[in-house]
């Protein structure tokens, strides 16, 4: 019984695990590209899902699902990442006259 339930759980969770793995690799590559070039476009892509999901979720379902503190934390993380990205971009654009792979 336990093995059967576990095998069903693994089959259910496999696509989500693969999506999470692919997302992690994508975010790692995006973060590395931003760190290397301080591209504004790559930097803005980092906080975008944190800020977009709380707006898009109720459009899909018609309501927020789960505790509001989770949505608040997600927006706050997005705002902190956005502030950090813009700060670093401003500093690098003021010291670097020729952009390397960035949108200035």
MIBATOR-98886 format. One record per residue: x, y, z of N, C-alpha, C in turn; residue in one letter. Coordinates in pm, whole numbers, plus 50000, padded with zeros to 5 digits. Layout:
<rs>
- n.x, n.y, n.z, ca.x, ca.y, ca.z, c.x, c.y, c.z, type
- X, Y, Z, X, Y, Z, X, Y, Z, A
...
</rs>
This chain:
<rs>
- n.x, n.y, n.z, ca.x, ca.y, ca.z, c.x, c.y, c.z, type
- 50083, 49881, 50000, 50000, 50000, 50000, 50088, 50126, 50000, X
- 50186, 50131, 50087, 50272, 50249, 50094, 50352, 50265, 49965, X
- 50403, 50154, 49911, 50480, 50160, 49787, 50391, 50204, 49671, X
- 50268, 50158, 49666, 50175, 50198, 49561, 50147, 50348, 49570, X
- 50121, 50397, 49690, 50095, 50540, 49708, 50218, 50622, 49669, X
- 50336, 50573, 49707, 50459, 50644, 49674, 50479, 50648, 49523, X
- 50454, 50538, 49454, 50473, 50536, 49309, 50375, 50630, 49239, X
- 50251, 50640, 49288, 50156, 50735, 49232, 50201, 50879, 49257, X
- 50254, 50902, 49374, 50303, 51035, 49408, 50420, 51074, 49318, X
- 50512, 50981, 49293, 50627, 51009, 49207, 50581, 51040, 49065, X
- 50485, 50965, 49015, 50431, 50991, 48880, 50364, 51129, 48877, X
- 50294, 51165, 48982, 50227, 51295, 48987, 50327, 51409, 48996, X
- 50430, 51393, 49076, 50522, 51502, 49105, 50632, 51515, 48999, X
- 50655, 51414, 48916, 50765, 51417, 48818, 50760, 51537, 48724, X
- 50647, 51569, 48662, 50647, 51686, 48573, 50677, 51817, 48646, X
- 50627, 51828, 48769, 50653, 51949, 48847, 50800, 51958, 48886, X
- 50860, 51843, 48918, 51002, 51842, 48951, 51087, 51880, 48831, X
- 51051, 51831, 48714, 51125, 51867, 48592, 51108, 52016, 48560, X
- 50988, 52068, 48579, 50965, 52210, 48555, 51047, 52295, 48654, X
- 51052, 52252, 48778, 51131, 52325, 48878, 51280, 52319, 48846, X
- 51326, 52205, 48802, 51466, 52191, 48764, 51499, 52280, 48644, X
- 51414, 52280, 48543, 51436, 52364, 48425, 51431, 52512, 48463, X
- 51338, 52549, 48548, 51329, 52687, 48594, 51452, 52730, 48673, X
- 51502, 52641, 48756, 51623, 52671, 48832, 51744, 52691, 48742, X
- 51756, 52606, 48641, 51867, 52621, 48546, 51853, 52753, 48470, X
- 51732, 52785, 48425, 51708, 52908, 48353, 51739, 53030, 48440, X
- 51692, 53029, 48563, 51719, 53141, 48653, 51868, 53152, 48685, X
- 51935, 53040, 48700, 52079, 53044, 48722, 52152, 53107, 48606, X
- 52115, 53068, 48483, 52178, 53126, 48364, 52146, 53274, 48351, X
- 52023, 53312, 48380, 51983, 53451, 48374, 52057, 53535, 48479, X
- 52068, 53482, 48599, 52142, 53550, 48704, 52289, 53564, 48670, X
- 52347, 53461, 48611, 52487, 53467, 48571, 52507, 53572, 48462, X
- 52415, 53575, 48365, 52425, 53674, 48257, 52414, 53816, 48314, X
- 52324, 53835, 48408, 52310, 53968, 48469, 52435, 54004, 48549, X
- 52486, 53910, 48623, 52605, 53937, 48703, 52725, 53973, 48616, X
- 52737, 53904, 48504, 52851, 53926, 48416, 52840, 54059, 48341, X
- 52722, 54093, 48290, 52710, 54210, 48204, 52633, 54326, 48266, X
- 52561, 54303, 48374, 52473, 54403, 48437, 52373, 54458, 48336, X
- 52327, 54371, 48248, 52226, 54407, 48149, 52095, 54440, 48219, X
- 52039, 54553, 48185, 51912, 54592, 48248, 51801, 54494, 48212, X
- 51798, 54448, 48089, 51695, 54353, 48046, 51701, 54223, 48126, X
- 51821, 54167, 48141, 51836, 54044, 48221, 51803, 54072, 48367, X
- 51842, 54187, 48416, 51814, 54222, 48555, 51666, 54237, 48584, X
- 51593, 54296, 48491, 51449, 54313, 48511, 51374, 54182, 48498, X
- 51430, 54087, 48427, 51365, 53956, 48414, 51372, 53878, 48546, X
- 51467, 53910, 48632, 51480, 53836, 48759, 51362, 53860, 48854, X
- 51322, 53985, 48880, 51208, 54003, 48973, 51071, 53991, 48906, X
- 51066, 53983, 48773, 50938, 53984, 48702, 50838, 53878, 48751, X
- 50878, 53750, 48765, 50778, 53651, 48812, 50727, 53678, 48954, X
- 50814, 53731, 49040, 50771, 53760, 49177, 50666, 53870, 49179, X
- 50677, 53964, 49087, 50582, 54074, 49082, 50460, 54041, 48996, X
- 50477, 53957, 48895, 50367, 53927, 48802, 50271, 53822, 48857, X
- 50322, 53723, 48927, 50234, 53614, 48972, 50120, 53661, 49060, X
- 50145, 53749, 49158, 50032, 53795, 49240, 49927, 53873, 49160, X
- 49966, 53930, 49047, 49870, 54000, 48963, 49795, 53902, 48874, X
- 49868, 53803, 48822, 49809, 53710, 48725, 49725, 53599, 48789, X
- 49757, 53561, 48911, 49687, 53448, 48975, 49536, 53472, 48984, X
- 49490, 53586, 49035, 49344, 53604, 49042, 49279, 53619, 48904, X
- 49356, 53657, 48803, 49299, 53661, 48668, 49268, 53521, 48618, X
- 49350, 53424, 48660, 49329, 53284, 48620, 49216, 53220, 48700, X
- 49222, 53234, 48832, 49127, 53166, 48921, 49011, 53254, 48965, X
- 49028, 53383, 48958, 48924, 53474, 49007, 48942, 53511, 49153, X
- 49042, 53453, 49218, 49067, 53481, 49360, 49211, 53440, 49393, X
- 49259, 53489, 49506, 49390, 53447, 49556, 49374, 53316, 49631, X
- 49468, 53226, 49611, 49464, 53098, 49681, 49579, 53095, 49781, X
- 49551, 53054, 49902, 49654, 53045, 50004, 49656, 53168, 50093, X
- 49742, 53167, 50193, 49750, 53279, 50287, 49805, 53406, 50220, X
- 49751, 53521, 50257, 49794, 53648, 50199, 49939, 53679, 50231, X
- 49991, 53626, 50341, 50130, 53655, 50379, 50228, 53599, 50275, X
- 50191, 53489, 50210, 50276, 53432, 50105, 50282, 53528, 49986, X
- 50167, 53584, 49948, 50164, 53679, 49837, 50241, 53806, 49872, X
- 50225, 53852, 49995, 50298, 53970, 50040, 50449, 53946, 50038, X
- 50491, 53830, 50086, 50634, 53797, 50085, 50687, 53790, 49943, X
- 50609, 53735, 49851, 50652, 53725, 49712, 50670, 53863, 49650, X
- 50578, 53954, 49676, 50590, 54090, 49624, 50709, 54161, 49686, X
- 50730, 54142, 49816, 50844, 54206, 49882, 50977, 54155, 49828, X
- 50987, 54025, 49804, 51109, 53970, 49744, 51130, 54030, 49606, X
- 51025, 54040, 49527, 51036, 54100, 49394, 51081, 54245, 49400, X
- 51029, 54321, 49495, 51069, 54461, 49508, 51213, 54476, 49554, X
- 51257, 54389, 49644, 51397, 54393, 49689, 51491, 54359, 49574, X
- 51458, 54256, 49498, 51542, 54218, 49383, 51542, 54330, 49280, X
- 51427, 54390, 49254, 51418, 54501, 49160, 51504, 54620, 49205, X
- 51497, 54653, 49332, 51578, 54764, 49385, 51727, 54734, 49372, X
- 51765, 54613, 49402, 51907, 54574, 49392, 51955, 54578, 49247, X
- 51875, 54526, 49157, 51912, 54524, 49015, 51928, 54666, 48962, X
- 51831, 54754, 48992, 51841, 54891, 48941, 51957, 54966, 49004, X
- 51985, 54940, 49131, 52099, 55004, 49197, 52230, 54963, 49132, X
- 52248, 54834, 49113, 52371, 54785, 49051, 52382, 54834, 48907, X
- 52270, 54835, 48835, 52272, 54882, 48697, 52311, 55029, 48689, X
- 52256, 55112, 48779, 52291, 55255, 48781, 52438, 55275, 48810, X
- 52488, 55201, 48907, 52630, 55214, 48942, 52720, 55171, 48827, X
- 52685, 55060, 48762, 52770, 55011, 48653, 52758, 55099, 48530, X
- 52641, 55157, 48505, 52627, 55242, 48387, 52696, 55377, 48406, X
- 52708, 55422, 48531, 52777, 55550, 48554, 52929, 55533, 48549, X
- 52980, 55414, 48575, 53125, 55391, 48571, 53171, 55330, 48441, X
- 53078, 55276, 48362, 53112, 55207, 48238, 53053, 55285, 48122, X
- 53137, 55342, 48037, 53087, 55420, 47925, 53049, 55335, 47805, X
- 53106, 55215, 47795, 53068, 55126, 47685, 53002, 55001, 47740, X
- 52871, 54989, 47721, 52799, 54872, 47777, 52845, 54741, 47713, X
- 52850, 54640, 47798, 52888, 54506, 47751, 52764, 54420, 47760, X
- 52697, 54399, 47649, 52579, 54312, 47646, 52460, 54365, 47720, X
- 52462, 54491, 47759, 52351, 54544, 47836, 52268, 54643, 47758, X
- 52151, 54673, 47809, 52066, 54772, 47750, 52082, 54897, 47834, X
- 52147, 54995, 47783, 52170, 55119, 47860, 52104, 55237, 47796, X
</rs>
